[in-house]
Amino acid sequence: MTPGGSSVVPADAGRGLVRLVVAVLEVVHELLERQALRRVEAETLTPQQIEDLGQALIALQSQFAELREALGIHGPTGIQLPVDVTRLIHPDSPDRF
């Protein structure tokens, strides 16, 4: 029993942790995609780098899908960044996304 009187089932805690880890990975993937788009829009990449980046993001998305499937999570968790991370770091910066 926990101090509040409720019991924690280890399997439930494990599933919650797995969903949390998958959600964090999805947020990281979203950040990588946004960064890639900024670099493409800023024209700082060669055509080959753009192609390589696109292929890497597609492969990463596929690996995340396989991970979710292996962990019994069907589809994305739906967790998204609730705030603009750039504004957390630089509150006075203009919109970058």
Residue pairs with C-beta under 8 A, 6 or more apart in sequence:
1 7
2 8
18 71
18 73
19 73
19 77
22 64
22 67
22 68
22 71
22 73
22 77
23 77
23 79
25 64
25 67
26 64
26 76
26 77
26 79
26 80
27 79
27 80
27 81
29 57
29 60
29 61
29 64
30 80
30 81
31 81
31 85
32 57
32 60
33 57
34 97
36 53
36 54
36 57
38 96
39 45
39 53
40 50
40 53
45 53
68 74
68 75
68 76
84 95
84 96
84 97
86 93
86 96
86 97
87 93
